[in-house]
């Protein structure tokens, strides 16, 4: 009987798609003029959702696996730096939740968020993804599967909450 197990996408591919989705949302945000506060609020909420799910799967699954490398790679230090960047992004998201979407402060805060996320993504893809590639193939497959499943859980939970069924 053939193996019917579905193979999860590679963890770094999942995370790269998230990065691309958030980058696309920031680009969409920049296309709107000053009198589109409602649309900007919607884009902020989509960015908030994407970044929240993304950060959770990284912090729960991806980063701990990479940090286990230790040794000469200074994986733990690199992961700690990434976690600090997550804290900064969370602070910016929290600040944005208090600012009216039609204001100049909102636009400035969204720009600061975009820059912070952009730096984080660049460093993560260059440094942490490289460390992930140094894990043994079985561990990479295990992490990829866990990441894929957790992302699906978190996304499903959010969809249910939005429908009022959670």
VENGIJO-V244356 format. One record per backbone hydrogen bond with DSSP energy under -0.5 kcal/mol. NH is the residue of the N-H (numbers start at 0). CO is the residue of the C=O. Records with the same first field share a line. If there is no record, write none. Layout:
NH=CO ; CO
//
This chain:
7=5
12=9
13=9
14=10
15=11
16=12
17=13
18=14
19=15
20=16
21=17
22=18
23=19
24=20
25=21
26=22
27=23
28=24
29=25
30=26 ; 27
31=27 ; 28
35=32
39=35
40=36
41=37
42=38
43=39
44=40
45=41
46=42
47=43
48=44
49=45
50=46
51=47
52=48
53=49
54=50
55=51
56=52
57=53
58=54
59=55
60=56
61=56
62=57
64=60
65=61
66=62
67=63
68=65
69=66
72=69
73=70
74=69
77=73
78=74
79=75
80=76
81=77
82=78
83=79
84=80
85=81
86=82
87=83
88=84
89=85
90=86
91=87
92=88
93=89
94=90
95=91
96=92
97=94
98=95
102=99
106=102
107=103
108=104
109=105
110=106
111=107
112=108
113=109
114=110
115=111
116=112
117=113
118=114
119=115
120=116
121=117
122=118
123=119
124=120
125=121
126=122
127=122
128=123
130=126
131=127
132=128
133=130
134=131
139=135
140=136
141=137
142=138
143=139
144=140
145=141
146=142
147=143
148=144
149=145
150=146
151=147
152=148
153=149
154=150
155=151
156=152
157=153
158=154
159=155
160=156
161=157
162=158
163=159 ; 160
164=159
165=159
//
